[in-house]
């Protein structure tokens, strides 16, 4: 006698969410059963983040229906979603570092009586929840900032249980965890599901999905391309094929120039403990090299170490034969970098466009202790024309520009500085489709002019379309290299998710 399937507690039908110019969710279907781990799979930009924010009450669906435990569900706020029993643990944990474990666990629904906080009661209840999670050793009054990443994740789970959550959404929960910490996370998840709590588990790592998952739903371009697949028995190739192909059109300029000669950038055995190990690569003048890999694979850390923003534990970086150990040395010898977080790491948002463009070459516009502002503006205006910056008024604050034009300002800075090698980390993140094509043309024009380009992107079609050569990075290691025209999207996804081609396929 077989047992009947568990009750469906969450059901989405035809859910649509539109932002200006983007249809982020386009008729999503999803059902989650009581006590199961339902895995949500999809590439970056597939709609996973938007979907969980709809469930969490951050966004509101424009069309379609959502039912939770048999009742229509449209939470007006994150607090309303929590009160209903749906808790979300984001990859970037939303904890308050300067509050205690107990204060974070009950944040927003503090234990009180007659207007006074009941700290002893809060600590006692937190201790009970931590014990339930197998972490009774964490002191409720300890400041969250002193906890390691795994400890902070436990606090986020304690917060979910303090609301008596019946569905917990986990967004890439293993991204910052060591192997033994992942095993402990899985133990906790299994204990929660044994109590009837449902879990939506988002991960790019297929081995995790096979280990912890019951069923899988795949999203692509905001649509459900596969629903309720068995997590342990669906072949890797089938999962990957459901994730590949896009409705967004990528327009890449043709590449005709072959880069030859000695490497402009030569990286040998570069290592940062806990982030990446033994990375070796080369970029020639006029060549575009792309690194494909998942968030957390060490891609950004590798770029920042090459640029001198992080100190290497081992290995060497040479640009035109000159050793690079610091940002100052990198810039001095002709290396520039456009980081992923351009607003916080690369731009002075309230300063004018021309002042942002001349940051790396400012000394060239100074004489006898005074700045030649007219010369600054003229140089920036010429570069703005070259990059087709819109609007061309270089006296405008950078804050007023679109994401694509802000990225052009960052690239323009290094053009003015005479850059020989440009590092690009997620160059089109937050950039609309039309502006992407313009940035792609800028990158290709740079390479055509002899600049070497090393770029990182979460979007595999972007890496394949822009690069001459592709490196694949997984869990801190460069595991594969191939000319871009000799590798396809499905192969790259196999490598970044499974570690080797078709590894982990069920028999």
C-alpha positions as CSV (number, residue, x, y, z in Angstrom):
1,X,0.0,0.0,0.0
2,X,1.5,3.3,-1.1
3,X,1.0,6.5,0.9
4,X,-0.9,9.3,-0.7
5,X,1.0,12.5,-1.7
6,X,1.4,15.2,0.9
7,X,-1.0,18.1,0.8
8,X,-0.2,21.0,-1.6
9,X,0.3,24.0,0.6
10,X,1.5,26.6,-2.0
11,X,0.2,26.9,-5.5
12,X,1.0,29.5,-8.2
13,X,-0.9,29.7,-11.4
14,X,0.0,32.1,-14.3
15,X,1.8,34.5,-12.1
16,X,3.1,37.6,-13.9
17,X,5.3,40.4,-12.7
18,X,6.3,43.3,-14.9
19,X,8.8,46.1,-14.2
20,X,9.4,49.0,-16.7
21,X,10.6,47.4,-19.9
22,X,11.0,43.9,-18.3
23,X,8.5,41.1,-17.9
24,X,10.4,39.4,-15.0
25,X,7.7,36.7,-14.4
26,X,5.7,35.5,-17.4
27,X,3.1,33.0,-16.3
28,X,5.0,31.1,-13.6
29,X,3.5,27.8,-12.3
30,X,4.6,26.2,-9.1
31,X,3.3,23.9,-6.4
32,X,4.9,23.0,-3.1
33,X,3.8,20.2,-0.8
34,X,3.8,20.0,2.9
35,X,7.1,18.6,4.3
36,X,9.0,18.6,1.0
37,X,12.1,20.3,-0.3
38,X,11.1,21.8,-3.6
39,X,14.2,23.0,-5.6
40,X,14.0,26.0,-7.8
41,X,16.5,26.0,-10.7
42,X,17.3,28.6,-13.3
43,X,20.1,30.7,-14.7
44,X,20.7,34.3,-13.5
45,X,17.9,36.4,-14.8
46,X,15.4,33.5,-15.0
47,X,13.1,35.1,-12.5
48,X,13.9,33.2,-9.3
49,X,14.6,36.3,-7.2
50,X,11.5,38.1,-8.4
51,X,9.4,35.0,-7.6
52,X,10.6,34.7,-4.0
53,X,10.1,38.4,-3.5
54,X,6.5,38.0,-4.6
55,X,6.1,35.2,-2.0
56,X,7.8,37.3,0.6
57,X,5.5,40.3,0.1
58,X,8.3,42.6,-1.3
59,X,6.7,42.6,-4.8
60,X,3.0,42.1,-5.8
61,X,2.0,39.9,-8.7
62,X,0.3,41.8,-11.6
63,X,-1.6,38.8,-12.9
64,X,-2.3,35.1,-11.9
65,X,-3.2,33.5,-8.6
66,X,-1.4,32.4,-5.5
67,X,-3.0,30.1,-2.9
68,X,-1.4,29.4,0.5
69,X,-2.8,26.5,2.6
70,X,-6.0,26.6,0.5
71,X,-6.6,30.4,0.8
72,X,-5.9,33.2,-1.7
73,X,-2.5,34.8,-0.8
74,X,-1.3,38.3,-1.7
75,X,0.8,39.6,1.2
76,X,0.9,43.4,1.5
77,X,4.3,43.4,3.1
78,X,7.2,41.1,4.3
79,X,5.7,41.2,7.8
80,X,2.3,40.0,6.4
81,X,4.0,37.1,4.7
82,X,5.9,36.2,7.9
83,X,2.6,36.3,9.9
84,X,1.0,34.0,7.4
85,X,3.8,31.5,7.9
86,X,6.1,32.1,4.9
87,X,9.7,33.1,5.8
88,X,12.5,33.9,3.3
89,X,16.2,33.5,4.0
90,X,18.0,35.6,1.4
91,X,21.6,34.9,0.1
92,X,22.5,38.3,1.5
93,X,21.3,37.7,5.1
94,X,19.2,40.6,6.4
95,X,20.5,40.5,9.9
96,X,21.4,43.5,12.1
97,X,25.0,42.9,13.1
98,X,24.9,45.1,16.2
99,X,21.9,43.4,17.7
100,X,22.1,40.1,19.7
101,X,21.1,36.7,18.4
102,X,17.8,36.8,20.4
103,X,17.1,40.4,19.2
104,X,17.5,39.4,15.6
105,X,15.5,36.2,16.0
106,X,12.5,38.2,17.3
107,X,13.1,41.4,15.3
108,X,9.7,42.9,14.4
109,X,7.7,40.9,16.9
110,X,9.6,41.4,20.1
111,X,8.4,39.8,23.3
112,X,6.9,42.5,25.5
113,X,4.4,43.2,28.3
114,X,2.9,46.6,29.1
115,X,5.2,48.2,26.7
116,X,8.4,46.7,28.2
117,X,10.7,44.2,26.4
118,X,10.8,40.8,28.1
119,X,14.5,40.1,27.4
120,X,14.7,37.0,29.7
121,X,11.7,35.5,27.9
122,X,13.1,36.4,24.5
123,X,16.5,34.7,25.4
124,X,14.7,31.6,26.7
125,X,12.6,31.2,23.6
126,X,15.6,31.8,21.4
127,X,17.5,29.2,23.3
128,X,14.7,26.7,22.7
129,X,14.7,27.4,18.9
130,X,18.5,27.2,18.7
131,X,18.3,23.8,20.4
132,X,15.7,22.7,18.0
133,X,18.1,23.6,15.2
134,X,20.9,21.7,16.9
135,X,22.8,24.8,17.9
136,X,22.1,25.2,21.6
137,X,25.7,26.3,22.0
138,X,25.1,29.7,20.4
139,X,24.5,32.3,23.2
140,X,21.2,34.2,22.6
141,X,22.9,37.4,23.9
142,X,25.9,37.2,21.6
143,X,26.2,39.9,19.0
144,X,25.5,38.7,15.5
145,X,28.5,40.4,14.0
146,X,30.8,38.0,16.0
147,X,29.3,34.9,14.4
148,X,30.7,33.1,11.3
149,X,28.7,32.8,8.1
150,X,27.2,29.5,9.2
151,X,26.2,30.9,12.6
152,X,24.5,33.9,11.0
153,X,22.5,31.5,8.7
154,X,21.3,29.6,11.8
155,X,20.1,32.9,13.3
156,X,18.1,33.6,10.1
157,X,16.5,30.2,10.4
158,X,15.8,30.8,14.1
159,X,14.0,34.0,13.0
160,X,11.9,32.0,10.6
161,X,10.9,29.5,13.3
162,X,10.2,32.3,15.8
163,X,7.3,33.2,13.4
164,X,6.2,29.5,13.3
165,X,6.9,29.4,9.6
166,X,5.4,26.5,7.7
167,X,7.3,27.4,4.5
168,X,10.9,28.5,4.4
169,X,12.4,29.9,1.2
170,X,16.2,29.5,1.1
171,X,18.1,31.4,-1.6
172,X,21.5,29.9,-2.3
173,X,22.0,28.9,1.4
174,X,25.2,27.0,0.8
175,X,27.1,29.7,-1.1
176,X,29.2,30.8,1.9
177,X,29.4,27.5,3.7
178,X,32.2,24.9,4.0
179,X,31.5,21.3,3.3
180,X,30.8,20.2,6.8
181,X,28.6,23.3,7.4
182,X,26.5,22.3,4.3
183,X,26.0,18.8,5.8
184,X,24.8,20.4,9.0
185,X,22.4,22.6,7.0
186,X,21.0,19.6,5.2
187,X,20.5,17.8,8.6
188,X,18.5,20.8,9.8
189,X,16.4,20.9,6.6
190,X,15.6,17.2,6.9
191,X,14.5,17.7,10.6
192,X,12.3,20.6,9.6
193,X,10.6,18.8,6.7
194,X,10.0,15.8,9.1
195,X,7.9,18.2,11.1
196,X,5.8,19.1,8.0
197,X,7.6,22.3,7.2
198,X,8.0,22.9,3.5
199,X,11.2,24.3,2.0
200,X,11.9,26.0,-1.3
201,X,15.6,25.5,-2.0
202,X,17.3,27.6,-4.6
203,X,20.7,26.5,-5.8
204,X,22.9,26.2,-8.9
205,X,24.6,23.1,-7.5
206,X,23.1,20.0,-8.9
207,X,24.8,17.7,-6.4
208,X,23.0,19.6,-3.6
209,X,19.7,19.4,-5.4
210,X,20.1,15.6,-5.8
211,X,21.1,15.3,-2.1
212,X,18.4,17.4,-0.4
213,X,15.7,17.9,-3.0
214,X,12.4,16.0,-3.6
215,X,11.1,17.8,-6.7
216,X,12.5,20.4,-9.0
217,X,10.8,23.3,-10.9
218,X,12.9,25.0,-13.6
219,X,12.5,28.7,-14.7
220,X,13.8,30.3,-17.8
221,X,13.1,33.9,-18.9
222,X,10.4,34.2,-16.3
223,X,8.5,31.1,-17.4
224,X,8.2,27.6,-15.9
225,X,9.8,25.2,-18.4
226,X,9.6,22.1,-16.2
227,X,7.6,21.4,-13.1
228,X,7.7,18.8,-10.4
229,X,10.6,16.8,-11.8
230,X,12.1,14.1,-9.5
231,X,15.2,15.7,-8.0
232,X,17.2,12.5,-7.7
233,X,16.3,10.8,-11.0
234,X,16.2,13.6,-13.7
235,X,19.4,13.5,-15.8
236,X,21.6,16.5,-15.7
237,X,21.3,17.0,-19.4
238,X,17.5,17.3,-19.1
239,X,17.8,19.9,-16.4
240,X,20.4,21.9,-18.3
241,X,18.4,21.8,-21.5
242,X,15.4,23.2,-19.7
243,X,17.5,26.1,-18.5
244,X,19.2,27.1,-21.8
245,X,18.0,29.3,-24.6
246,X,16.7,32.8,-24.0
247,X,14.1,35.1,-25.4
248,X,16.3,38.2,-24.8
249,X,18.2,39.0,-28.0
250,X,22.0,39.3,-27.5
251,X,23.5,41.4,-30.3
252,X,27.3,40.8,-30.4
253,X,29.6,42.5,-32.9
254,X,31.5,40.1,-35.1
255,X,35.1,39.3,-34.0
256,X,37.6,39.1,-36.9
257,X,40.9,40.1,-35.3
258,X,43.0,37.2,-33.9
259,X,45.1,38.1,-30.9
260,X,48.7,36.9,-31.2
261,X,52.1,37.4,-29.6
262,X,53.2,37.3,-26.0
263,X,50.7,37.6,-23.2
264,X,49.9,41.1,-22.0
265,X,48.6,39.7,-18.7
266,X,50.3,36.6,-17.2
267,X,48.8,35.1,-14.1
268,X,50.5,32.0,-12.6
269,X,49.4,29.9,-9.6
270,X,47.4,32.8,-8.0
271,X,45.8,31.7,-4.7
272,X,43.8,33.3,-1.9
273,X,43.0,30.8,0.9
274,X,39.3,30.0,1.1
275,X,38.4,31.9,-2.1
276,X,40.3,30.4,-5.1
277,X,43.5,28.3,-5.7
278,X,46.2,27.9,-8.3
279,X,44.7,30.1,-10.9
280,X,46.7,30.5,-14.1
281,X,45.6,32.5,-17.2
282,X,46.9,34.8,-19.9
283,X,45.4,37.6,-21.9
284,X,47.0,39.0,-25.1
285,X,46.7,42.5,-26.4
286,X,43.4,42.8,-28.4
287,X,42.0,39.6,-26.9
288,X,38.8,39.2,-24.9
289,X,38.9,36.4,-22.3
290,X,35.7,35.5,-20.5
291,X,35.3,33.7,-17.1
292,X,32.1,31.8,-16.7
293,X,31.1,30.6,-13.2
294,X,28.4,30.8,-10.6
295,X,28.1,33.4,-7.9
296,X,30.5,32.3,-5.1
297,X,32.8,30.4,-7.4
298,X,35.6,32.9,-6.8
299,X,35.4,34.8,-10.1
300,X,35.1,38.3,-8.6
301,X,37.7,37.6,-6.0
302,X,40.1,36.5,-8.7
303,X,39.6,39.7,-10.7
304,X,40.1,41.8,-7.6
305,X,43.3,40.0,-6.7
306,X,44.7,40.4,-10.2
307,X,44.0,44.2,-9.9
308,X,45.7,44.3,-6.5
309,X,42.6,45.1,-4.5
310,X,43.1,41.8,-2.5
311,X,46.4,40.4,-1.4
312,X,47.4,37.0,-2.9
313,X,48.7,34.2,-0.6
314,X,50.6,32.7,-3.5
315,X,51.3,33.1,-7.2
316,X,52.2,36.0,-9.5
317,X,50.5,38.6,-11.6
318,X,52.5,40.3,-14.4
319,X,51.4,43.0,-16.8
320,X,53.8,43.5,-19.7
321,X,56.4,41.7,-17.5
322,X,55.9,44.1,-14.6
323,X,54.8,42.5,-11.2
324,X,51.5,43.7,-9.9
325,X,51.0,43.7,-6.1
326,X,48.7,46.7,-5.5
327,X,46.1,48.8,-7.1
328,X,48.6,51.6,-7.5
329,X,51.0,49.4,-9.4
330,X,48.2,48.0,-11.6
331,X,47.0,51.5,-12.6
332,X,50.6,52.8,-13.1
333,X,51.4,49.9,-15.5
334,X,48.1,50.3,-17.5
335,X,45.5,48.0,-15.8
336,X,42.0,49.2,-15.1
337,X,38.9,47.6,-13.5
338,X,35.2,48.1,-13.7
339,X,33.8,46.3,-10.5
340,X,30.5,44.6,-10.2
341,X,29.2,47.2,-7.7
342,X,29.9,50.3,-9.7
343,X,27.7,52.6,-7.7
344,X,29.5,51.9,-4.4
345,X,32.9,50.9,-5.6
346,X,33.6,52.9,-8.8
347,X,31.6,56.1,-8.9
348,X,31.2,59.3,-7.0
349,X,27.5,59.6,-7.7
350,X,27.1,63.2,-6.8
351,X,30.1,64.4,-8.7
352,X,30.0,65.4,-12.4
353,X,30.6,63.0,-15.2
354,X,33.9,64.6,-16.2
355,X,35.3,64.4,-12.7
356,X,34.5,60.7,-12.5
357,X,36.1,60.1,-15.8
358,X,39.4,61.9,-14.9
359,X,39.8,60.1,-11.5
360,X,42.5,57.7,-12.6
361,X,44.5,60.4,-14.6
362,X,43.8,63.4,-12.5
363,X,47.5,64.5,-12.2
364,X,47.4,65.2,-16.0
365,X,45.0,68.0,-15.5
366,X,46.9,69.8,-12.7
367,X,49.5,72.5,-13.0
368,X,51.2,74.4,-10.1
369,X,48.7,73.0,-7.6
370,X,45.7,74.1,-9.7
371,X,43.3,71.9,-11.7
372,X,42.7,72.8,-15.4
373,X,38.9,72.1,-15.3
374,X,38.4,73.2,-18.9
375,X,41.0,70.6,-20.0
376,X,39.3,68.0,-17.8
377,X,35.9,68.7,-19.4
378,X,37.3,68.7,-22.9
379,X,39.0,65.3,-22.5
380,X,35.9,63.8,-20.9
381,X,33.6,65.2,-23.6
382,X,35.8,63.6,-26.3
383,X,35.6,60.3,-24.5
384,X,31.8,60.7,-24.0
385,X,31.5,61.1,-27.8
386,X,33.6,58.0,-28.4
387,X,31.4,56.0,-26.1
388,X,28.2,57.5,-27.3
389,X,27.3,58.6,-23.8
390,X,23.8,59.9,-23.3
391,X,23.3,62.7,-22.4
392,X,26.7,64.2,-23.6
393,X,26.6,66.9,-21.0
394,X,29.7,65.9,-18.9
395,X,28.8,68.4,-16.1
396,X,25.8,66.4,-15.1
397,X,26.0,64.4,-11.9
398,X,26.7,60.7,-12.6
399,X,23.7,59.8,-10.4
400,X,21.3,61.1,-13.1
401,X,22.5,58.6,-15.7
402,X,21.0,55.2,-16.5
403,X,22.9,52.0,-15.5
404,X,24.3,51.5,-19.0
405,X,25.6,55.1,-19.2
406,X,27.1,54.9,-15.7
407,X,29.1,51.8,-16.8
408,X,30.3,53.8,-19.8
409,X,31.6,56.5,-17.5
410,X,33.6,53.8,-15.6
411,X,35.1,52.4,-18.9
412,X,35.7,56.0,-20.0
413,X,37.8,56.6,-16.9
414,X,40.3,53.9,-18.0
415,X,40.3,55.0,-21.6
416,X,41.4,58.4,-20.5
417,X,44.1,56.8,-18.4
418,X,45.6,54.9,-21.4
419,X,44.6,51.5,-20.1
420,X,46.2,48.5,-21.8
421,X,44.2,45.8,-19.9
422,X,40.6,46.2,-18.7
423,X,39.0,43.9,-16.1
424,X,35.2,43.9,-16.3
425,X,33.1,42.3,-13.5
426,X,29.5,41.8,-14.6
427,X,29.7,44.6,-17.1
428,X,26.0,44.6,-18.0
429,X,24.4,44.0,-14.6
430,X,21.5,46.4,-14.2
431,X,21.7,47.5,-17.8
432,X,18.7,47.4,-20.1
433,X,18.7,45.3,-23.3
434,X,19.3,48.2,-25.7
435,X,22.2,49.6,-23.7
436,X,23.8,46.2,-23.5
437,X,24.3,46.1,-27.3
438,X,26.1,49.5,-27.0
439,X,28.3,48.2,-24.2
440,X,29.1,45.1,-26.2
441,X,30.2,47.4,-29.1
442,X,32.4,49.5,-26.7
443,X,34.1,46.3,-25.4
444,X,34.8,45.1,-28.9
445,X,36.1,48.5,-30.1
446,X,38.5,48.5,-27.1
447,X,39.8,45.0,-28.2
448,X,40.0,46.1,-31.8
449,X,42.2,49.0,-30.6
450,X,44.6,46.6,-28.9
451,X,43.3,46.7,-25.3
452,X,43.2,43.3,-23.6
453,X,39.9,42.5,-21.8
454,X,39.3,40.0,-19.0
455,X,35.6,39.8,-18.1
456,X,33.4,37.9,-15.7
457,X,29.7,37.4,-16.3
458,X,27.0,35.3,-14.7
459,X,25.2,35.1,-18.1
460,X,26.7,32.3,-20.2
461,X,25.5,33.7,-23.6
462,X,27.3,37.0,-22.8
463,X,30.6,35.2,-22.1
464,X,30.3,33.1,-25.2
465,X,29.2,36.0,-27.4
466,X,31.9,38.5,-26.2
467,X,34.9,36.4,-25.6
468,X,37.6,34.9,-27.9
469,X,38.5,32.3,-25.2
470,X,36.4,31.1,-22.3
471,X,37.6,29.9,-18.9
472,X,35.2,28.0,-16.6
473,X,35.5,28.5,-12.9
474,X,33.9,26.3,-10.2
475,X,34.4,26.4,-6.4
476,X,37.6,28.4,-6.6
477,X,39.3,26.5,-9.4
478,X,39.6,27.2,-13.2
479,X,38.5,23.8,-14.5
480,X,38.3,24.2,-18.2
481,X,39.5,26.4,-21.1
482,X,38.3,26.5,-24.7
483,X,38.0,28.9,-27.7
484,X,34.5,30.5,-27.5
485,X,33.5,29.0,-30.8
486,X,34.3,25.5,-29.6
487,X,32.1,25.4,-26.5
488,X,28.3,25.9,-26.2
489,X,26.0,27.1,-23.4
490,X,24.9,23.6,-22.3
491,X,28.5,22.4,-21.9
492,X,29.4,25.5,-19.8
493,X,26.4,24.9,-17.6
494,X,27.3,21.2,-17.2
495,X,30.8,22.3,-16.1
496,X,29.8,25.1,-13.6
497,X,27.0,23.1,-12.0
498,X,28.2,19.5,-12.0
499,X,32.0,20.0,-12.1
500,X,32.6,17.9,-15.3
501,X,30.6,17.0,-18.3
502,X,27.4,15.2,-17.3
503,X,28.9,14.3,-13.9
504,X,26.2,13.2,-11.4
505,X,23.7,11.9,-14.0
506,X,21.5,9.3,-12.4
507,X,21.9,5.9,-13.7
